[in-house]
Amino acid sequence: MPSPTLSGELHLRRLTVDEALHRLDPYLDAAFMDGHTTVRIVHGKGSGALREAIWKRLASHPLVKGHRLALPGQGDAGVTVVELEVR
């Protein structure tokens, strides 16, 4: 069961790509270790550059099973839902 101390959501809006990616990997590692199977990455809509960089990193991350945009009304194109591998 996931720990209540680690949020199931990481907010990366208004960060540069480098800043966001620097925070993404440690968060995914901690979420996996904490038992989360799904997390949300909030990157905002903007130009899409941040989402694109995040998706590129997620595609090669060893703990990521899959990812998709959030459903309408749950973040849409401003949020990526990440499914993590199960320990």
Backbone torsions as a table, in degrees:
resi	resn	phi	psi	omega
1	MET	NA	133.7	-179.6
2	PRO	-61.2	146.5	177.6
3	SER	-74.1	140.7	177.9
4	PRO	-73.2	-8.1	-178.3
5	THR	-83.4	-23.0	178.6
6	LEU	-104.3	118.7	-179.4
7	SER	-65.1	148.3	176.0
8	GLY	-84.7	14.9	-176.6
9	GLU	-142.8	133.5	177.3
10	LEU	-114.9	123.2	-179.4
11	HIS	-96.3	120.1	-177.7
12	LEU	-122.7	6.5	179.6
13	ARG	-58.5	148.2	176.7
14	ARG	67.0	13.4	175.3
15	LEU	-100.9	156.7	172.1
16	THR	-73.7	165.7	178.1
17	VAL	-58.4	-45.4	-179.4
18	ASP	-61.0	-44.6	179.3
19	GLU	-62.7	-43.7	-178.2
20	ALA	-64.6	-46.2	-179.0
21	LEU	-66.3	-32.1	177.4
22	HIS	-63.7	-30.8	179.8
23	ARG	-90.2	-24.6	-174.0
24	LEU	-66.2	-52.4	-175.8
25	ASP	-59.5	-49.1	178.6
26	PRO	-61.3	-35.6	178.6
27	TYR	-64.9	-46.5	179.8
28	LEU	-61.6	-41.3	177.7
29	ASP	-61.0	-46.4	-178.9
30	ALA	-65.8	-40.5	179.6
31	ALA	-63.2	-42.4	177.9
32	PHE	-62.1	-48.7	-178.8
33	MET	-63.7	-28.9	-179.0
34	ASP	-82.7	-7.0	176.9
35	GLY	95.1	8.4	176.9
36	HIS	-70.5	139.8	175.5
37	THR	-106.1	-21.0	178.1
38	THR	-140.3	135.6	175.2
39	VAL	-135.0	162.3	179.3
40	ARG	-115.3	132.9	176.4
41	ILE	-109.9	114.2	-178.4
42	VAL	-94.4	109.8	-177.5
43	HIS	-117.5	-9.1	-177.9
44	GLY	78.7	172.8	-177.4
45	LYS	-93.4	-57.5	176.7
46	GLY	39.0	-139.0	-179.5
47	SER	-81.1	-14.5	-178.2
48	GLY	92.7	-4.6	-178.1
49	ALA	-64.8	-40.4	-179.7
50	LEU	-67.4	-45.3	177.7
51	ARG	-59.4	-43.6	-179.5
52	GLU	-60.5	-43.8	179.5
53	ALA	-66.4	-40.0	178.9
54	ILE	-65.1	-44.2	179.8
55	TRP	-63.3	-36.9	178.1
56	LYS	-63.0	-42.9	178.8
57	ARG	-67.1	-42.7	-179.4
58	LEU	-61.8	-35.7	-177.9
59	ALA	-62.6	-26.1	-178.1
60	SER	-111.4	2.5	-177.9
61	HIS	-76.9	129.0	-174.7
62	PRO	-67.1	-19.7	-179.2
63	LEU	-93.7	-4.7	-176.1
64	VAL	-94.8	121.6	178.6
65	LYS	-85.2	-34.5	179.8
66	GLY	-174.7	168.5	177.1
67	HIS	-155.0	156.2	-178.4
68	ARG	-158.3	165.6	173.4
69	LEU	-71.4	152.3	176.6
70	ALA	-67.4	158.8	179.3
71	LEU	-69.8	157.5	175.4
72	PRO	-55.4	134.8	-178.5
73	GLY	84.4	-5.4	179.5
74	GLN	-121.3	18.7	178.6
75	GLY	127.2	-21.6	178.1
76	ASP	47.4	-132.3	-176.7
77	ALA	-75.7	-3.5	179.7
78	GLY	-92.7	-2.0	-177.5
79	VAL	-137.5	136.2	173.3
80	THR	-109.7	129.7	175.7
81	VAL	-94.8	126.4	-176.9
82	VAL	-114.4	127.4	174.7
83	GLU	-97.8	123.0	-179.1
84	LEU	-94.4	154.1	173.9
85	GLU	-61.5	154.0	179.5
86	VAL	-94.6	135.8	179.8
87	ARG	-74.5	NA	NA
